[in-house]
Amino acid sequence: MAAGNTITVVGNITRDLELRFTASGKAVGSFGLAYNHRRFNKQTNDWDEDTSFFDVTVWGDMAENVAESVSKGTRVLVEGRLEQQTWEDKQGGGNRSKVVIIADEVAPSLRWATCTVSRVEKSGGGGGSQRGGGGGGRSAPNDEEPF
């Protein structure tokens, strides 16, 4: 992970992970994450709440594990790096961009929930789970755009 470009966000999944596979067979997934920030407003004597929304991208075995483990509404911790993605608007609106989190780790929050951890058995001969693939949570080479 690049120094100085690390983010950790705890929030709720807003949409189930959309799992896809690149032409080379590597899993890639995307899900939404919402972070709620509450603070007490002394002027109104009430709580104010702001919500921030993030798109999160996960790669490899981790993408498959996230797809099997969590769903919309689950509170998770995501650690990763920020990446700006740019594309051309297909309706002639010029270039568009957004900042996404490329996840290095995704874990369920145990603040208000419990979970059971099951290790994924690795196949013999290095890398990859029984499902196949090889992953490791890193982004794909530039020629493999997921979305």
Buried (B, 14 or more C-beta within 10 A) or exposed (E): EEEEEEBEBBBBBBBBBBBEBBEEEBBBBBBBBBBEEEEEEEEEEEEEEEEEEBBBBBBBBBBBBBBEBBEEEBBBBBBBBEEEBEEEEEEEEEEEEEEBBBBBBBBBBEEEEEEEEEEEEEEEEEEBBEEBBBBEBEBBEEEEEBE
